[in-house]
Amino acid sequence: MAEVTVMGGGIFGLSVAWACLRRGARVRLIEARRIGAGASGGVVGALAPHVPENWNPKKAFQLESLLMASGWWADVARAGGGAPGYGRLGRLQPLADAAAVTRARARADTAAELWQGRARWEVVALSQAPAGLGVESPTGLVVHDTLSARLHPARACAALAAALQAGGAEIVAGRIAPPSGAAPVVWATGHEGLAALMDTSGRPAGTGVKGQALLVEHAAPGAPQIFADGLHIVPHADGTTAIGSTSERVFDDGAATDARLDTLHARAAAVCPDLADAPVLARWAGVRPRARSRAPLLGPWPGRPGHFVANGGFKIGFGVAPGVAEVMADLVLEGRDVIPEGFRVADCL
């Protein structure tokens, strides 16, 4: 039986550990603080695709990950009894003007080709869109896609931890290094891990970008999420709605919230007026790992035999986690490298 040590209890570490456990490996997961302590313990959970144009390996990988997510998260829930809050309920995007409508209709044509009928991207009248949050659209039109899904990030991490423990994996908190001689080791340690991963010139592989988000009391559990002008509005299964997030390159405290969240709330209310008076339940901040390449970094750690990297999820980490987990299990357990072009660590350093 293979033995695998995974460093990091965020979404990538937990997912890789789960994929390895399901293939029969003996798994140890080590987390320096607590499960979901970093960016993975947030509240938004928008699993949404990039626009269907300028197709590339990153977008193709994301598509396959989003399509496999329903069964993948259902297996997690069955194994450990936790509820990740997953639901493939689609997404609405209000269209601001005629130019936006034209672009959206062109993307509908490419989606029909690239998504191969497995999901839809279409322009519809707001009156014909799925019911849920009351949405404002200047043109009366919205993009409706059926690929987007949502989950609750913190609860998804807890569900993965429960599945791992139910399957016999060992979870160790409070350590920052693997046991002496442990191999293979997968490093999924967030923005700190990117800072430790240097290229030959001494530059880090990436950095941390802070995000802030809100959780408000507004029940629309069966409604599609909303995306408008860079803002995600995500109704959760538990009767709450998430609003996020900021993107801050410069910050002093990655866990501190501030007045930027009041601005987010106001922007969300402009799109969905019902949210204007929704009571705020939680204010959250965390630091997301952004690789220089802007794609996840996967593969062997150069110069460290037996050590691997799964990092850099940034804004799409939860959406691509099922695919990342299976690709890393292929590599670590079977020696098969099916990492998409542009994702390999060695190519990005």
N, C-alpha and C positions, 0 to 999 in steps of 0.2 A: 504494500500500500504506500503510495506516494505521500510525503509529508510536505505541507506548504505553510509558510509563515507569511501573513499579510500584515503590513504596517499601516495603520490608519483605519478608523472606524467611521469614515464618511461614506458617501454613496458609492464611489468607485471601489474602496477597500471592501466594504460589505458585499457588494455585488460579485466581485472577483472571488471572494471567499466562498460565497454561496454556489457559484458555478463549479468551483473546484470540489466542494463537498459533494455536490450532486453527481460528480463523476467518480466518486469513491475515494478521494484523497482524505487524509487526516489533516485537519485544518486548525491552525492557531491564528487568531486575530489579536493584534496588540494595538491598543489605542492609548495615547499619552494622557488624554483627559477623560472624555466620556463619549459614548456613541452619539454621533451627530453633533459634536461640539462645535464644529466650524460652520462653514457655509451650508453644509448639508442639513443642518438643523433648523432651516428656515420655515417660512409659512406659505410661499407663493405656489410652487409646484406646477408651473405651466409647461407641459410637454407638447411643444408646438414645433412644426417644421419651418425651415427656411423657405423663402419664396421659391416656387418651382421654375427657376430659370438659371442660366449660366451653370448648368449641371456639372458636378464634380464629385470625386470620391467621398468627400465629407458629407455632401447632401444625400448621396446614395446610401451611405452607411447609416445616416440618421433616419432615412425612410425605413430601412429594414428594421432598425431598432424600435421605432415607433410602432410598426406593424406587429412585432413579436411581443410587445409589452403586455398586452392583455393576458395572454396565457402565462407569461413569465411571472407577473405579479400575482396572478391567481394561484400559481404553485407556491409562491412565498407565503401567501395567506393560509393556504391549506396546511403547509408544513409546520408553521409555528403558531397559528391561531391569531396572529396580529392582523390589523386592518390598515393597509397602506393608504386607503382612500382613493384608489385608482378608479377612474371612469373615463372612457373614451366618448366624450359628449360633444366634441367639436369646438369650433371657435368662430366668432363673428368679428369682422373688422369693418367699422364704419368707413365709408368712402367720402372724402371731404369735397371733391370737386370733379369736374369732367375729366381732367387728366388722370386722376386716380382711378376713375371708372375704366378708362381706356386701358391703363396698365393692368388692372385686375382682370379684365376680360382676356387680354393677351396671355396672362399667366394661367387662366383657366384652360386655354388651349394646350399649353405646355404641360400642365398638370395631367390632363387627360392622356397625354403620351407617356410622360415620365412615371406617373404613379400607376399606370397600367390597369386602371379600373379598380384598384384596391382601396382607393379613397377618392373623394371628390373635392375640388376647389371650384366654386361657382359664384357668380354675382347674382344676387337675388334682391327683390324688394324687401325692405325692412318688415313690411306687413306679412311677408311669406316666410320669414326666418323663424327658426325654432324659438318658442317662447322661453322666457326666463327673466333675466335682468332687463329693466326698461332702458333701451339704448337710444341715444340721439344720433342721427346721421344727417348731415347737411344736404346730401343728395337724395335721401330716402332709400339708398342702396347700401348693401353690405356685402363683403366677401363671407361666404360660409364654407368652411372646410370641415370635412368629416374625419381628418387624420389626427387632429389635436386631441390631447387627453389631459387629465389633471390627476394629481395625487397630493397628499399632504406630506411634505418632505420629512419632517421630524418623525411622523408616524410610520412612514415608509422605512426609515432607518431602523426604528424600533421593531418593525415587523421582520426585517431581514435579520436583525440580531436574534429575535425569538426563533426564527427558522433555523439559524445556525446552531443555536443551543439545543433545539429539539433534535437536530441531526447529529449531535455529539461533538460539535466543534468547541474548541476552547477559546474563550474571550478573556483577555487580560487587560486590565486598565491600570494606568499609572506608569507604564514603561515607555521609554523612548528609543530602545534599541532591541533588536532581535537577540535571542539566546546565542551564545558563542557557537559557531559552527553550523548554525541553521542555514539550510539551503534546500530548495529555492526560497527566496524572499521577494515579495512584491511590495514595492513602496508606493503607497497611495496616500501621501501625507500633505496634500493641499498646497497652499501657497508657500508654506515653509519648505516643503519638499522641492518646489520649483527653484527656490533660492539656493538650495543646496546642490542642484543639478547644474553644473557649469560647463560651458564650452571651452575650447582650447585657449581662448583669449581671456578667460576668467569671467565672462558675462553669464549671469544666471539665465536659466531657460525660460523664465517668466517671472511674474510678479503677482501681487494680490490687488484686487479691485474691490473696494468696499461697496456693499449694497444695503439699502435700508428698505423695509417693507412694513405694511400695516396689516393687521387682522381685525376686521370689523364684524359686528353682529348683524348679519343680513342673510336670511335663509333663501337659497335658490339652488338646492342640491342637485336638481336635474338639469340645470341650465348650462348652455355652452359658455365657455370663457370668452372674454372680450380682450381684443388687442387694439389699442388706438394710440397713435403717435408715440410709440415706444413704451406704452404703459400696459401692464398685464392686470386684468381684473378676473380673479379666479374663484368662483363659488365652490365651496367644499361640501363634502357629504354630511358634515356635522352641523350644518346650519350657519357656518361662518363664511365670510368672503375675504379673500386676500387681495391686497393692492400693492403692486411693486413694479420695479424697484428703482432706486437710484443707482448710479454708476460713478463712483468717486475714485479717482486715481490718487489723490492726495488726501491724507487723513492722519489724525493723531491717534485716535482710538477706534479700532475696528469694530468694537462692540457697542459703541455709544450711538444713541439716536438723537436727532435734533429737529429743528423746524422744517427741514426738507420733507419730513413726513406729512406735515400740515399741507404743504404744496401738493404732494401726491394725492392726498385725500380730496383736495379741491379739484384737481384735474380729473380724478375718477368721477366726482359728482357731476362734472360738466358733461361727461359721456353717459353716465348712468345716474340720473337725478335722484333715484331712490336711495343712493348711498350717502347723500348729503348729510342726513341726520343719523346715520348708522353709528351706534356707540362703538368706540374703539376698545377692542379687547386686548390687543397686544401690539407693542412696537418692537421691531426686531432689526438687528444689524449684524452683519457678518462679512468676512473677507473671502472672496471667491478666487480660485486659482486660474489666472489667465496666462497661458503659454505665449511666448513670442510669436509662434506660428498661428495663434488663434484657433488651433485644432488641438484635440486631446493628444497627449504624448504617451505612446504605448511602446513597449518592447524592452529588450535588454538594456541595462544600465551600462554604458560604455566603460570599459576598464574595470568592471566589477563582476567577474564571472559568478553566475548563479543568482544574481540580483536583477530585478525587473522593475519597470516603472509603469504606473497607470495613474495619470495625473492630468491636470489642465482642463477639467470639464467646463469651467467658467459658467456660462449661462445655459448650456445644453447638457449638463452632466446627468441629470435624472432622465432626460429623453434618450440619451445614447447608452445609459448604463447596462441594459440587457445585452446589447451588442458588444460593448467593451468587455463585459464579464466573460462572454463565450469566446471572444478572440484571445483574451489573455489566458483562459484555461487551455485553449488549443496550444498556445505557445509554451506555457509553463509545464503542463502535464504530458503533452504529446510531441513537443518540438515542432509543431506546424505553425509557420508564420503566414497568417492570412490578414495581417494588419493592413488597413487601407493606405493607399498612397498619400503621403503628406502627414501621416500620424506617427511614423517611426521616430523614436528618440534620436537615433543616430543621424537621421537626415535633418534634424532640427537644431543640432548643436554644432 
